[in-house]
Each structure stands twice: as structure tokens, then as C-alpha cells.
Amino acid sequence: MKILLIEDDRETAATLKEELKKDYIVEISFTGEEGEYQADINEYDLIMLDLGLPDKDGKEVCRNIRKKNLQLPILILTGEHDIYTKISLFDLGADDYLTKPFIIGELKARIRALLRRRHQVITSNLLSIDDLTVDLNKKIVQRGVKNISLRRKEYYLLEYLIRNTGRVVSRSMILDHVWESDSEALTNVVDVHIKYLRDKIDRPFGKQLIKTVHGLGYKFEA
């Protein structure tokens, strides 16, 4: 597994690389511009990004990397604790965040959790997680052996959630991708359709896949 660490503090970067080297190959970029370049030309399994970079806003770096790679996990390292910053990070495409100071054990656990997203099996036409399968060509949804009938928006909402398995997605992200709107007036529409979707793919079965992350949005995971 190969990780790109974008961190301007050389001592911190060296410490993190030393702590992680037994399990991962860690490459370091000390500026946002270099980090974006390395993420563009190399293959990584995960990005660790510090927001306090000398040349660019770390949020901008996150957004730029996400635009070019929709599936690459991005873990933000930040000293900011307020909920609005966290929401904005998810809106920009971050998968998770860790507030400073943190212990190495928690960092390793979060890295493992993000990398476990790769248990999601993605083939050319099928998306599946646990016992749920979505056929992208035929627009067929199955859980176990049962076919599930979804309305158009319910289907596209499910497809968006399963493509972002393990990642917190905010209501504004869902509106942008499923309804192609950023109007806050429609945020209740998201909650209503999440309920419809849960009634069909979650509640009749023993295991719940759609999780509410209070104050932030929703997460799809096994």
C-alpha cells in the first residue's frame, strides 16, 4: 500500500513516515503544488493532507485532487475543530479528518478504515457491497436474492451512495450530484428520499447499510 503525505513540517512528516513504514510505503510532498503534481502522476492508495500548507490552501488542494480522482481516499489532518470546517471538508471531497493533536494509534486505525473501502467490489457494470448489488446497465437492484424496485431518484441516490461507500456525503453533495442543484431549500428532499430508500433496501433486512452521521450527512457502509 502506498500513501502520499502532503505536510510542510519536515519533522512531523519524518515522524509519520517512520511510524507508518512497517505497513505502508510513504512518500512526502512539502507543498500543495508538489502534492497535487505527485497525486496526478503517481498511483496511491491514500492521501494524507495537512491543511496548513505554505503555498496553497489545503482545502483547495483537497478539491483539486478529488476532481481528478473520485475514488482515492483523502484523510485530512487539521487543527480546526469546528463543525462547519468539517462539513466544508466533506463537501470538498475529503473522506475523513483527524484533528491535532492525535495519537498514532488513531491515525493507523483511520487509515485502515479508509483502505477497507476497497472491499467494495466494482466491476465494469456492477456495484456491490455486502449482499446488495446494483447492475448499472440494466438498472437492477438486488439485496440477497430479492429484486428491489426503485423510483428514478431513489435509484440515482443509491448509485451515488454506493459509489461513495465509506465516505460521509453531505446533503449539499447529494443535491449537487443527484438533483443537480445546490439550493438549501431542497435539503429536506434529500432526507425524505433517504427515508424512502431505507424503507426499501434497509428495513426489510437485518443489516443496515445507510448510516446517519449527525450534523454532517450520510454514509453508506457494510
C-alpha positions in Angstrom: 0.0 0.0 0.0 1.3 3.4 -1.0 0.5 6.7 0.8 1.2 10.3 -0.2 1.7 12.6 2.8 1.3 16.3 2.0 2.8 18.0 5.0 5.1 21.1 5.2 6.5 20.4 8.6 9.5 18.2 7.9 9.8 16.9 11.5 6.2 15.9 11.6 6.5 14.3 8.1 9.5 12.3 9.1 7.8 11.1 12.3 4.7 10.0 10.5 6.7 8.2 7.8 8.8 6.4 10.5 5.6 5.3 12.3 3.9 4.0 9.2 6.8 2.5 7.3 6.2 -1.1 8.6 2.9 -1.3 6.9 3.0 1.3 4.1 5.2 3.0 1.6 5.0 6.7 2.4 6.1 9.4 0.0 6.2 13.0 1.2 5.4 16.3 -0.6 6.1 19.5 1.4 4.0 21.9 -0.6 0.4 21.8 -2.0 1.6 22.3 -5.6 4.0 19.4 -5.3 1.4 17.2 -3.7 -1.1 17.9 -6.4 1.5 17.0 -9.1 2.6 13.8 -7.3 -1.1 12.7 -6.9 -1.6 13.4 -10.6 1.3 11.4 -12.0 1.5 8.5 -9.5 -0.8 5.8 -8.2 -1.5 6.0 -4.5 -3.9 4.1 -2.2 -4.5 7.0 0.1 -3.7 10.7 0.5 -2.9 12.3 3.9 -3.2 16.0 3.6 -2.4 18.7 6.2 -4.4 21.9 5.7 -1.7 24.3 6.9 0.5 24.4 3.7 2.8 27.3 2.9 1.9 27.9 -0.7 -1.8 26.9 -1.1 -4.9 26.5 1.0 -5.1 22.8 1.9 -8.8 22.8 1.1 -8.0 23.9 -2.4 -5.5 21.0 -2.7 -8.2 18.6 -1.5 -10.7 19.9 -4.0 -8.2 19.7 -6.9 -7.1 16.1 -6.1 -10.7 15.0 -5.8 -11.6 16.4 -9.2 -9.0 14.2 -10.8 -9.6 11.1 -8.8 -13.1 10.2 -7.5 -12.1 7.0 -5.7 -8.8 7.9 -4.0 -9.3 8.2 -0.2 -8.3 11.5 1.3 -7.6 11.9 5.0 -7.3 15.4 6.3 -5.0 16.4 9.2 -6.2 19.6 10.8 -6.0 21.7 13.9 -9.5 23.1 13.3 -12.3 21.6 15.4 -15.5 23.4 14.5 -18.3 21.5 12.8 -18.6 23.9 9.9 -15.0 23.3 8.9 -15.7 19.6 9.0 -18.8 19.9 6.8 -16.8 22.0 4.3 -14.1 19.4 4.1 -16.6 16.6 3.2 -18.2 18.9 0.6 -14.7 19.3 -0.9 -14.2 15.6 -1.2 -12.4 14.5 2.0 -13.2 11.0 3.2 -12.2 11.6 6.8 -10.4 14.0 9.1 -8.2 13.8 12.2 -7.8 16.8 14.5 -4.5 17.6 16.0 -3.0 16.6 18.3 -3.7 12.9 17.7 -2.1 9.7 18.7 -0.5 7.4 16.1 -2.8 4.5 17.0 -5.9 6.5 16.0 -4.2 7.6 12.7 -3.4 4.0 11.9 -7.0 2.9 12.7 -8.4 5.6 10.4 -6.1 4.7 7.6 -7.1 1.0 7.9 -10.8 2.0 7.9 -10.4 4.1 4.7 -8.5 1.3 3.0 -11.2 -1.2 3.9 -13.5 0.7 1.5 -11.7 -1.3 -1.2 -13.7 -4.4 -0.1 -16.4 -2.8 -2.3 -16.3 -4.9 -5.4 -16.5 -2.7 -8.5 -16.7 -4.3 -12.0 -17.4 -2.7 -15.3 -21.2 -2.9 -14.8 -21.8 -4.0 -11.2 -21.5 -2.2 -7.9 -21.8 -4.4 -4.8 -21.4 -4.1 -1.1 -22.3 -6.8 1.4 -25.3 -8.6 -0.1 -26.5 -5.5 -2.2 -25.8 -5.4 -5.9 -26.6 -2.7 -8.4 -26.4 -3.5 -12.2 -25.6 -0.2 -13.8 -26.5 -1.3 -17.3 -29.9 -2.9 -16.5 -30.6 -0.5 -13.6 -31.5 -3.6 -11.5 -31.0 -3.6 -7.7 -30.9 -6.8 -5.6 -30.4 -7.5 -1.9 -29.6 -11.1 -1.4 -32.0 -12.9 -3.9 -34.7 -10.2 -3.7 -35.2 -7.7 -6.6 -35.9 -4.2 -5.3 -38.0 -1.7 -7.3 -36.8 1.9 -7.0 -38.1 5.1 -8.5 -35.7 7.1 -10.7 -34.4 9.5 -8.0 -34.2 6.7 -5.4 -32.0 4.7 -7.9 -29.6 7.6 -8.6 -29.4 8.3 -4.9 -28.5 4.7 -4.2 -25.9 4.7 -7.0 -24.3 7.9 -5.7 -24.2 6.4 -2.1 -22.7 3.1 -3.1 -20.1 4.8 -5.3 -19.0 6.7 -2.2 -19.0 3.7 0.2 -17.3 4.6 3.4 -17.3 8.3 2.7 -19.5 10.8 4.5 -21.6 12.7 2.0 -23.4 15.9 3.0 -26.9 16.9 1.9 -25.4 19.6 -0.4 -23.2 17.0 -2.1 -26.2 14.7 -2.7 -28.2 17.7 -4.1 -25.4 18.6 -6.4 -24.9 15.1 -7.8 -28.4 13.6 -7.8 -30.6 16.7 -8.2 -28.0 18.9 -9.9 -29.0 21.7 -7.5 -27.3 23.4 -4.6 -30.4 25.1 -3.2 -30.6 24.7 0.6 -34.4 24.8 0.2 -34.2 21.2 -1.2 -32.2 19.7 1.7 -35.4 18.2 3.1 -35.9 16.4 -0.2 -32.7 14.5 0.5 -33.9 13.4 3.9 -37.2 12.3 2.5 -35.6 10.2 -0.3 -33.1 8.7 2.2 -36.2 7.5 4.2 -37.8 6.1 1.1 -34.5 4.3 0.2 -34.1 2.9 3.7 -37.7 1.6 3.7 -36.8 -0.5 0.6 -33.1 -1.6 0.9 -32.5 -1.5 4.7 -35.6 -2.0 6.9 -36.8 -5.3 5.4 -33.3 -6.8 6.0 -31.3 -7.4 9.1 -28.2 -5.3 8.3 -28.5 -1.5 7.8 -26.3 0.0 5.1 -27.3 3.7 5.1 -25.9 5.4 8.3 -26.7 8.9 9.5 -23.7 10.9 10.6 -25.3 13.6 12.8 -24.6 17.1 11.7 -22.7 16.0 8.6 -24.8 13.8 6.3 -24.9 10.2 5.5 -22.5 7.3 5.0 -23.0 4.0 3.1 -21.1 1.1 4.5 -21.5 -2.6 5.4 
